[in-house]
């Protein structure tokens, strides 16, 4: 059986729908177009987004999952259009088994992870600059004899972290169980997620990963062929064992990735759409 598939992967559109007009012109020779979430403005799913996806879905096999900024109305759209949804579903395309899982881990989980990582680390100018850039004062660190020290967690901190949360969050056990326990057809698997796996090099920032541990553990256990994620607004590639992991840049900046696979040989290229004057 042939193992050939061509795909365009989008993520983090954030209402820049003018870039989708360009994609309408190039999708005819593509087997599959997948969008990894964060579709519209924060907590919005407008008629413009709705119409674009209906138009794309009439021209090509289109599959959608949710990002952390997508509202309930978008997830209702996926429920009402099961032919477009890959949200917590498995399908087969061109002899590849594909599965999708949207959302991200809670922000408070990441903050606690960052606090634990930084506790006892020596203060440097570069590290301090990165902390101030990415977190401002939300980590509640103090300096003791040149080393970072976490203050005790308080209800005030917890409320502050909750206030910083976005919309759609996932449970680490849920994403692990989906990718390890719900698969009925196991062959040539490609996983699509909004949250990257834990320890993805492009997700570290200050030195600690914002990725999903549940997803990371599932990848280590199952070793799918390919895992493609969004959320980070960065492009990159990495491996976990034999699994290739790929981070999709944001369409908000006119960027996407095109992937061609022939007999399990993968070729990929990151693209940047030039804005017309």
Rosetta silent file (secondary structure, phi, psi, omega in degrees, C-alpha in Angstrom):
SEQUENCE: XXXXXXXXXXXXXXXXXXXXXXXXXXXXXXXXXXXXXXXXXXXXXXXXXXXXXXXXXXXXXXXXXXXXXXXXXXXXXXXXXXXXXXXXXXXXXXXXXXXXXXXXXXXXXXXXXXXXXXXXXXXXXXXXXXXXXXXXXXXXXXXXXXXXXXXXXXXXXXXXXXXXXXXXXXXXXXXXXXXXXXXXXXXXXXXXXXXXXXXXXXXXXXXXXXXXXXXXXXXXXXXXXXXXXXXXXXXXXXXXXXXXXXXXXXXXXXXXXXXXXXXXXXXXXXXXXXXXX
SCORE:     score description
SCORE:     0.000 S_00000001
   1 L     0.000  138.184  178.592    0.000    0.000    0.000 S_00000001
   2 L   -67.473  142.513  177.639    1.304    3.501   -0.804 S_00000001
   3 L  -118.786   59.879 -177.686    2.344    5.586    2.175 S_00000001
   4 E  -116.107  135.294  175.775    2.203    9.006    0.550 S_00000001
   5 E  -155.962  140.112  175.471    0.529   12.092    1.970 S_00000001
   6 E  -119.553  137.263 -173.593    0.941   15.833    1.494 S_00000001
   7 E  -140.120  148.192  163.884   -0.212   18.289    4.151 S_00000001
   8 E  -113.658  130.319 -178.783   -0.336   21.970    4.994 S_00000001
   9 E  -115.338  128.767  177.577   -0.347   22.677    8.726 S_00000001
  10 E  -117.612  154.663  171.331   -1.591   25.957   10.208 S_00000001
  11 L  -156.601  154.355  170.196   -1.697   27.193   13.767 S_00000001
  12 L    54.265   60.510  179.084   -2.412   30.355   15.732 S_00000001
  13 L   -71.598  -41.690  178.183   -4.258   32.349   13.084 S_00000001
  14 L    49.023   48.120  171.813   -5.526   34.894   15.638 S_00000001
  15 L    75.454    6.349  178.396   -7.992   36.433   13.154 S_00000001
  16 L   -83.778   66.736 -172.870   -5.482   37.061   10.316 S_00000001
  17 L   -72.927  -15.507  178.375   -7.884   35.525    7.815 S_00000001
  18 H   -61.049  -27.362  178.410   -6.425   37.414    4.862 S_00000001
  19 H   -70.682  -25.300  178.325   -3.655   34.815    4.835 S_00000001
  20 H   -67.460  -26.978  176.223   -6.246   32.087    4.278 S_00000001
  21 H   -59.380  -40.118  177.148   -7.048   33.675    0.920 S_00000001
  22 H   -63.314  -42.315 -177.363   -3.534   32.781   -0.192 S_00000001
  23 H   -66.172  -30.733  177.043   -3.970   29.213    1.006 S_00000001
  24 H   -59.290  -25.197 -177.635   -7.169   28.863   -1.009 S_00000001
  25 L   -83.770  -15.387 -171.890   -4.990   29.272   -4.093 S_00000001
  26 L  -121.834    4.405 -172.611   -2.509   26.484   -3.278 S_00000001
  27 L   -87.497   -7.108 -172.652   -4.500   23.702   -1.592 S_00000001
  28 L   -61.516  -32.184 -177.934   -5.678   21.848   -4.697 S_00000001
  29 L   -96.291   13.131 -177.204   -2.656   19.530   -4.779 S_00000001
  30 L  -104.257  138.447  178.699   -2.694   18.878   -1.026 S_00000001
  31 L   -76.823  -32.866 -171.433   -4.204   15.757    0.564 S_00000001
  32 E  -152.572  135.563  172.541   -4.886   17.303    3.951 S_00000001
  33 E  -119.621  126.401 -176.707   -4.971   20.725    5.610 S_00000001
  34 E  -123.099  132.184  175.145   -4.876   20.792    9.422 S_00000001
  35 E  -113.383  127.390 -171.040   -5.360   23.794   11.703 S_00000001
  36 L   -94.688   16.217  171.813   -4.076   23.407   15.260 S_00000001
  37 L   103.212 -178.146 -170.152   -6.260   26.047   16.927 S_00000001
  38 L    56.891   68.263 -167.556   -6.253   29.655   18.179 S_00000001
  39 L   -80.880  -50.774 -167.214   -8.450   30.623   15.277 S_00000001
  40 L  -121.242 -165.269  172.102   -9.802   34.094   15.936 S_00000001
  41 L   -62.373  162.276 -174.925   -9.378   36.970   18.339 S_00000001
  42 L   -53.153  123.859  176.460   -9.249   35.976   21.989 S_00000001
  43 L    62.669   30.015  178.636  -12.473   34.177   23.008 S_00000001
  44 L  -127.773  148.352  167.138  -14.092   34.869   19.615 S_00000001
  45 L  -141.952   92.079 -169.711  -15.327   32.736   16.730 S_00000001
  46 L   -83.352  168.351  177.073  -16.731   35.169   14.193 S_00000001
  47 H   -62.997  -29.062  177.611  -18.830   34.601   11.084 S_00000001
  48 H   -63.047  -45.755  177.736  -15.710   35.442    9.053 S_00000001
  49 H   -63.994  -44.075  179.126  -13.845   32.496   10.560 S_00000001
  50 H   -56.408  -47.244 -176.945  -16.895   30.282   10.124 S_00000001
  51 H   -67.868  -38.415  179.114  -17.192   31.202    6.425 S_00000001
  52 H   -63.126  -43.832 -178.549  -13.481   30.682    5.728 S_00000001
  53 H   -68.745  -37.224  175.507  -13.497   27.191    7.168 S_00000001
  54 H   -62.642  -38.559  179.017  -16.646   26.277    5.276 S_00000001
  55 H   -67.579  -46.443  177.781  -14.954   27.508    2.084 S_00000001
  56 H   -61.505  -42.428 -177.627  -11.724   25.619    2.786 S_00000001
  57 H   -65.532  -20.743  177.362  -13.670   22.503    3.742 S_00000001
  58 H   -82.314  -13.625 -175.263  -15.428   22.519    0.366 S_00000001
  59 H  -107.401  -21.505 -169.899  -12.078   22.455   -1.489 S_00000001
  60 L  -156.611  160.560  170.572   -9.910   20.086    0.542 S_00000001
  61 L   -68.367  111.206 -177.500   -9.882   17.621    3.408 S_00000001
  62 E  -113.772  133.545  178.052   -9.769   20.052    6.324 S_00000001
  63 E  -129.739  138.888 -173.085   -9.269   19.014    9.943 S_00000001
  64 E  -129.619  142.354  166.944   -9.508   21.290   12.991 S_00000001
  65 L  -130.436  176.638 -174.179   -8.647   21.141   16.692 S_00000001
  66 L   -98.162  147.889  169.306   -8.910   23.746   19.461 S_00000001
  67 L  -102.633  178.521 -177.856   -6.334   26.149   20.883 S_00000001
  68 L   -73.678  -16.305 -179.101   -6.260   27.650   24.347 S_00000001
  69 L   -98.990    0.509 -176.343   -7.835   30.936   23.123 S_00000001
  70 L   -85.664  136.787 -174.861  -10.790   29.355   21.304 S_00000001
  71 L   -84.759  175.348  177.422  -14.268   29.756   22.870 S_00000001
  72 H   -59.452  -33.023 -178.641  -17.079   27.262   23.418 S_00000001
  73 H   -62.493  -33.319  176.745  -18.754   28.501   20.223 S_00000001
  74 H   -70.615  -43.584  178.410  -15.799   27.193   18.207 S_00000001
  75 H   -66.019  -31.749  173.276  -15.898   23.806   19.901 S_00000001
  76 H   -65.020  -37.982  176.492  -19.666   23.723   19.250 S_00000001
  77 H   -60.143  -41.018  177.965  -18.860   24.370   15.586 S_00000001
  78 H   -64.683  -39.447  178.223  -16.578   21.316   15.636 S_00000001
  79 H   -65.495  -36.412 -178.734  -19.347   19.215   17.189 S_00000001
  80 H   -79.040  -15.104 -179.200  -21.805   20.417   14.542 S_00000001
  81 L  -128.288   68.235 -175.438  -19.310   19.705   11.739 S_00000001
  82 L   -61.871  -21.247  177.090  -17.809   16.294   12.560 S_00000001
  83 L   -68.929  -21.370  178.920  -16.419   16.024    9.029 S_00000001
  84 L   -97.959  -21.807 -171.595  -14.078   18.946    9.883 S_00000001
  85 E   -83.839  135.146  168.430  -13.277   18.069   13.483 S_00000001
  86 L  -118.099   16.225 -177.015  -10.230   16.097   14.618 S_00000001
  87 E   -70.908  109.907 -179.016  -10.794   17.076   18.263 S_00000001
  88 L    53.530   48.432  179.704  -10.113   13.937   20.324 S_00000001
  89 E  -136.993  158.629  173.322  -10.738   11.756   17.284 S_00000001
  90 E  -120.499  139.416  175.995   -8.887    9.213   15.158 S_00000001
  91 E  -142.429  168.010  176.135   -9.151    8.909   11.376 S_00000001
  92 E  -118.776  129.648  177.676   -7.279    7.239    8.529 S_00000001
  93 E  -135.332  122.951  176.959   -5.945    9.207    5.563 S_00000001
  94 L    49.874   42.358  178.428   -3.776    7.704    2.806 S_00000001
  95 L    69.415   13.329  170.025   -2.893    4.751    5.063 S_00000001
  96 E  -107.564  138.962  175.301   -1.806    7.043    7.903 S_00000001
  97 E   -93.409  121.009 -178.122   -3.673    7.049   11.204 S_00000001
  98 E  -116.154  141.766  177.390   -4.152   10.617   12.458 S_00000001
  99 E  -137.320  150.043 -177.043   -5.367   11.777   15.863 S_00000001
 100 E  -133.223  146.735  178.986   -5.947   15.236   17.353 S_00000001
 101 E  -150.046  116.590 -176.991   -6.110   16.792   20.813 S_00000001
 102 L   -93.960 -176.511  179.353   -6.512   20.542   21.415 S_00000001
 103 L    83.208  176.860  177.307   -5.980   22.892   24.361 S_00000001
 104 E  -135.875  167.959  174.943   -2.961   23.408   26.629 S_00000001
 105 E   -68.443  152.292 -179.780   -1.919   22.565   30.156 S_00000001
 106 L   -58.367  142.202  179.296   -3.096   25.103   32.786 S_00000001
 107 H   -58.232  -37.735 -179.627   -0.931   28.202   33.131 S_00000001
 108 H   -63.445  -32.244  175.479   -0.706   27.647   36.887 S_00000001
 109 H   -62.081  -44.644 -179.482    0.897   24.242   36.246 S_00000001
 110 H   -65.772  -40.312  179.441    3.581   25.898   34.158 S_00000001
 111 H   -61.248  -45.272  178.906    4.154   28.624   36.777 S_00000001
 112 H   -63.209  -37.930  177.598    4.657   26.026   39.508 S_00000001
 113 H   -63.168  -42.989 -179.598    7.019   24.132   37.199 S_00000001
 114 H   -66.938  -41.313  179.107    9.007   27.325   36.543 S_00000001
 115 H   -61.636  -44.623 -179.722    9.170   28.211   40.242 S_00000001
 116 H   -63.917  -39.744 -179.834   10.440   24.749   41.126 S_00000001
 117 H   -65.121  -40.977 -174.580   13.019   24.895   38.327 S_00000001
 118 H   -82.511  -20.484 -177.616   14.332   28.336   39.343 S_00000001
 119 L   -60.570  118.763 -179.195   14.399   27.710   43.094 S_00000001
 120 L    90.971   -3.789  177.699   18.058   27.606   44.116 S_00000001
 121 L   -75.541  144.390  178.444   19.358   28.760   40.717 S_00000001
 122 E   -72.045  136.945  179.979   22.130   31.343   40.737 S_00000001
 123 L   -73.202  129.091  171.989   21.043   34.821   39.655 S_00000001
 124 L  -129.724  158.760  179.986   22.571   36.036   36.384 S_00000001
 125 H   -60.723  -42.190 -177.471   21.856   39.162   34.365 S_00000001
 126 H   -67.485  -44.416  179.826   20.654   37.142   31.391 S_00000001
 127 H   -64.102  -41.490  179.022   18.397   34.876   33.431 S_00000001
 128 H   -63.892  -40.247  178.184   16.930   37.838   35.289 S_00000001
 129 H   -63.090  -40.670  179.280   16.283   39.647   32.005 S_00000001
 130 H   -67.006  -39.717  178.273   14.484   36.585   30.612 S_00000001
 131 H   -63.065  -46.096 -178.829   12.384   36.235   33.757 S_00000001
 132 H   -65.134  -35.832 -179.279   11.354   39.889   33.667 S_00000001
 133 H   -69.386  -43.263 -172.299   10.547   39.675   29.951 S_00000001
 134 H   -90.878  -29.656 -169.847    8.430   36.528   30.145 S_00000001
 135 H  -126.700  -11.523 -173.609    6.917   36.632   33.623 S_00000001
 136 L    51.599 -120.377 -176.201    7.331   40.103   35.133 S_00000001
 137 L  -110.868   17.694 -171.235    6.631   39.538   38.834 S_00000001
 138 L   -77.179  -12.527 -179.502    4.194   36.628   38.598 S_00000001
 139 L   -82.467  -17.618 -179.635    6.684   33.985   39.808 S_00000001
 140 L    54.190   57.678  176.688    7.004   35.563   43.270 S_00000001
 141 E  -102.307  150.944  168.193   10.732   34.924   43.595 S_00000001
 142 E  -127.218  163.865 -178.273   13.136   36.581   45.976 S_00000001
 143 E  -108.806  129.606  179.776   16.930   36.621   45.936 S_00000001
 144 E  -129.897  110.017  179.165   18.894   35.227   48.864 S_00000001
 145 L    55.581   39.586  175.447   22.710   35.457   48.754 S_00000001
 146 L    84.484    9.058 -179.482   22.708   35.565   44.955 S_00000001
 147 E  -128.067  145.963  177.721   20.276   32.662   44.447 S_00000001
 148 E   -72.783  142.596  177.327   16.570   32.582   43.603 S_00000001
 149 E  -137.902  129.840  178.384   14.243   31.429   46.330 S_00000001
 150 E   -76.744  133.995  170.742   10.517   30.754   45.968 S_00000001
 151 L   -77.590  160.233 -179.890    8.247   32.399   48.494 S_00000001
 152 L   -62.596  139.809  179.910    5.525   30.224   50.013 S_00000001
 153 L   -69.669  134.467 -176.956    2.498   29.789   47.763 S_00000001
 154 L  -126.580  162.819  174.703   -0.480   31.832   48.944 S_00000001
 155 H   -57.445  -32.979  178.442   -4.156   32.231   47.916 S_00000001
 156 H   -62.826  -44.418  176.568   -3.220   35.644   46.493 S_00000001
 157 H   -60.779  -47.399 -177.169   -0.684   34.021   44.160 S_00000001
 158 H   -59.941  -40.162  177.651   -3.154   31.336   43.116 S_00000001
 159 H   -65.042  -40.847  179.382   -5.775   33.969   42.271 S_00000001
 160 H   -62.380  -42.315  179.872   -3.222   35.916   40.243 S_00000001
 161 H   -66.880  -39.236  177.736   -2.289   32.815   38.272 S_00000001
 162 H   -63.247  -38.209  179.022   -5.953   31.966   37.648 S_00000001
 163 H   -63.263  -24.695 -179.896   -6.511   35.505   36.372 S_00000001
 164 L   -87.051   -7.950 -178.538   -3.774   34.882   33.785 S_00000001
 165 L   -64.288  151.460  173.726   -5.416   31.705   32.492 S_00000001
 166 L   -93.732 -125.273 -168.704   -6.847   31.699   28.976 S_00000001
 167 L  -117.838  -51.850 -168.681   -9.842   29.549   27.976 S_00000001
 168 L  -114.162  113.385 -176.430   -9.337   25.928   27.017 S_00000001
 169 E  -120.321  154.325 -177.076   -7.148   23.716   29.190 S_00000001
 170 E  -119.398  155.988  175.618   -6.392   20.027   29.211 S_00000001
 171 L   -94.505  133.814 -177.414   -5.657   17.491   31.881 S_00000001
 172 H   -56.881  -39.422  179.576   -2.293   15.730   31.547 S_00000001
 173 H   -66.629  -35.000 -179.431   -3.901   12.341   32.202 S_00000001
 174 H   -65.167  -44.888 -178.805   -6.558   12.963   29.550 S_00000001
 175 H   -69.662  -36.029  176.479   -4.083   13.674   26.771 S_00000001
 176 H   -63.627  -47.661 -177.525   -1.926   10.712   27.815 S_00000001
 177 H   -65.332  -37.420  179.746   -4.929    8.357   27.919 S_00000001
 178 H   -60.900  -47.927 -174.006   -6.257    9.570   24.568 S_00000001
 179 H   -79.976  -14.094 -179.833   -3.030    8.878   22.715 S_00000001
 180 H  -108.679  -21.485 -169.241   -2.279    5.578   24.471 S_00000001
 181 H  -121.408  -11.652 -173.181   -5.676    3.975   25.082 S_00000001
 182 L  -106.847    4.812 -176.105   -8.236    5.063   22.455 S_00000001
 183 L   -81.632  124.532  177.257   -6.481    3.967   19.259 S_00000001
 184 L   -99.562  -28.779  177.234   -8.293    1.223   17.345 S_00000001
 185 L  -116.365  117.117 -174.432   -6.095    1.281   14.218 S_00000001
 186 L  -112.490   97.678  177.686   -2.397    1.360   14.976 S_00000001
 187 L  -165.123  130.755  172.052   -0.288    2.131   11.920 S_00000001
 188 L    45.653   60.768 -170.910    1.884    4.991   10.719 S_00000001
 189 E   -82.179  139.162  171.051    0.520    7.408   13.299 S_00000001
 190 E  -124.573  122.370 -178.986    0.555   11.211   13.012 S_00000001
 191 E  -105.551  138.022  177.594   -0.566   13.162   16.081 S_00000001
 192 E  -119.507  126.369 -179.477   -1.790   16.761   15.973 S_00000001
 193 E  -138.810  157.235  171.592   -1.866   18.871   19.156 S_00000001
 194 L   -82.369  -50.118  178.491   -2.024   22.520   20.126 S_00000001
 195 L   -74.578  132.856  174.225    0.266   22.116   23.144 S_00000001
 196 L   -72.487  164.499  174.230    3.792   20.905   22.311 S_00000001
 197 E   -70.800  154.653  175.578    5.263   17.977   24.235 S_00000001
 198 L   -54.987  143.067  174.823    7.248   18.617   27.384 S_00000001
 199 L    73.080   11.904  171.561   10.929   19.456   26.889 S_00000001
 200 L   -60.437  127.477 -173.592   10.489   20.634   23.298 S_00000001
 201 H   -54.383  -36.125 -177.210   13.626   22.785   22.805 S_00000001
 202 H   -78.928   -0.968 -176.486   11.666   25.749   21.443 S_00000001
 203 H  -104.267    8.594 -168.408    9.345   25.808   24.469 S_00000001
 204 L   -85.196  -40.160  179.004   11.923   26.467   27.169 S_00000001
 205 L    62.035  -99.512 -178.965   12.300   30.257   27.373 S_00000001
 206 L   -81.429   -0.989 -178.950   13.891   30.659   30.797 S_00000001
 207 L   117.246    3.346  179.195   15.067   27.060   30.783 S_00000001
 208 L  -128.076  139.427 -174.125   11.851   25.234   31.704 S_00000001
 209 L   -79.104  140.548  173.363    9.438   23.630   29.262 S_00000001
 210 L   -95.951    8.117 -175.938    5.848   24.800   28.860 S_00000001
 211 L   -79.992  175.412 -177.411    4.952   21.551   27.104 S_00000001
 212 E   -88.051  123.530  175.898    2.691   18.696   28.140 S_00000001
 213 H   -70.129  -37.857  177.988    4.218   15.926   30.243 S_00000001
 214 H   -59.819  -42.840  177.681    1.251   13.671   29.452 S_00000001
 215 H   -66.855  -43.238  179.389    1.888   14.074   25.731 S_00000001
 216 H   -58.351  -45.277 -179.587    5.629   13.571   26.196 S_00000001
 217 H   -66.232  -36.564  177.561    5.052   10.314   28.106 S_00000001
 218 H   -65.230  -41.030  178.301    2.598    9.096   25.464 S_00000001
 219 H   -63.325  -44.640  179.320    5.133    9.760   22.714 S_00000001
 220 H   -59.831  -37.894 -176.809    7.860    7.897   24.597 S_00000001
 221 H   -77.070  -44.848 -172.141    5.559    4.921   25.081 S_00000001
 222 H   -91.328  -33.143 -176.763    3.909    4.682   21.660 S_00000001
 223 L    56.279   59.340  174.751    6.610    6.195   19.400 S_00000001
 224 L   -64.018  165.101 -179.033    4.295    7.535   16.665 S_00000001
 225 L   -66.125  -44.427 -171.659    5.849    8.473   13.345 S_00000001
 226 E  -148.589  138.325  174.013    5.195   12.217   13.616 S_00000001
 227 E  -126.445  126.729 -177.289    3.817   14.717   16.193 S_00000001
 228 E  -122.962  126.882 -176.478    2.889   18.243   15.055 S_00000001
 229 E  -131.264  170.027  178.436    2.021   21.016   17.514 S_00000001
 230 L  -125.687 -137.431  170.287    1.391   24.768   17.637 S_00000001
 231 L    75.574  -39.090 -171.498    0.958   27.344   20.439 S_00000001
 232 L   -78.679  -16.277 -174.325    4.589   28.467   20.720 S_00000001
 233 L    60.396   34.215  179.168    4.535   30.825   17.723 S_00000001
 234 L  -140.727  152.420  173.696    7.888   29.299   16.746 S_00000001
 235 L  -100.981  148.086  178.807    9.107   26.840   14.142 S_00000001
 236 E   178.579  166.522  179.235   11.311   23.932   15.076 S_00000001
 237 E  -142.135  148.551 -171.283   11.943   20.212   14.859 S_00000001
 238 E  -158.963  166.370  173.353   13.019   17.685   17.458 S_00000001
 239 E  -129.162  146.532  168.109   12.920   13.948   18.147 S_00000001
 240 E  -121.116  103.528 -171.827   11.739   11.858   21.088 S_00000001
 241 L    63.318 -122.634  178.983   13.239    8.458   20.452 S_00000001
 242 L   -92.018   -4.788 -176.297   12.207    7.602   16.892 S_00000001
 243 E   -83.783  130.635  173.554    9.350   10.120   16.829 S_00000001
 244 E   -86.996  128.156  177.487    9.772   13.331   14.843 S_00000001
 245 E  -114.930  134.166 -174.888    8.230   16.341   16.606 S_00000001
 246 E  -131.526  131.195  178.006    7.530   19.525   14.680 S_00000001
 247 E   -99.730  125.383 -176.316    6.478   22.967   15.952 S_00000001
 248 L   -90.461  127.511  177.858    4.268   24.950   13.570 S_00000001
 249 L   -71.961  167.498 -172.416    4.851   28.731   13.336 S_00000001
 250 L   -82.890  134.644  172.036    1.854   31.109   13.549 S_00000001
 251 H   -68.075  -18.653  173.964   -0.272   31.992   10.542 S_00000001
 252 H   -53.783  -30.570  177.823   -0.798   35.268   12.435 S_00000001
 253 H  -102.383   15.511  179.203    2.664   36.147   11.040 S_00000001
 254 L    77.511   19.989 -174.342    1.918   34.642    7.621 S_00000001
 255 E  -111.755  145.663  175.366    3.790   31.425    8.421 S_00000001
 256 E  -156.402  175.445  179.387    2.853   27.784    7.917 S_00000001
 257 E  -127.066  138.689  175.546    4.504   24.457    7.210 S_00000001
 258 E  -111.816  132.849 -175.583    4.105   22.153    4.218 S_00000001
 259 E  -126.873  134.397  173.187    4.882   18.475    4.688 S_00000001
 260 E  -125.523  129.156  179.980    5.278   15.703    2.125 S_00000001
 261 E  -123.216  127.271  175.361    5.689   12.084    3.195 S_00000001
 262 E  -130.897  117.737 -178.598    6.542    9.274    0.805 S_00000001
 263 L    50.171   45.994  177.888    7.035    5.769    2.173 S_00000001
 264 L    66.381   15.126  170.951    7.675    7.238    5.631 S_00000001
 265 E   -99.342  120.671 -173.035   10.330    9.619    4.301 S_00000001
 266 E  -102.970  135.087  170.301    9.389   13.118    5.435 S_00000001
 267 E  -124.672  134.062 -179.636   10.177   16.413    3.745 S_00000001
 268 E  -136.817  153.651  176.730    9.021   19.654    5.314 S_00000001
 269 E  -146.580  129.077  174.297    9.376   23.339    4.553 S_00000001
 270 E   -83.296  131.772 -176.917    8.416   26.381    6.617 S_00000001
 271 E  -116.056  151.579  174.319    6.790   29.073    4.471 S_00000001
 272 E  -127.681  117.881  179.288    6.261   32.817    4.924 S_00000001
 273 L   -75.664  128.793  177.151    3.461   34.461    2.941 S_00000001
 274 L   -83.577  128.003  179.062    4.479   37.795    1.483 S_00000001
 275 L   -72.355  137.894  178.583    1.905   40.493    2.080 S_00000001
 276 L   -80.041  138.848  178.885    0.660   42.203   -1.052 S_00000001
 277 L   -70.925    0.000    0.000    1.160   45.949   -1.276 S_00000001
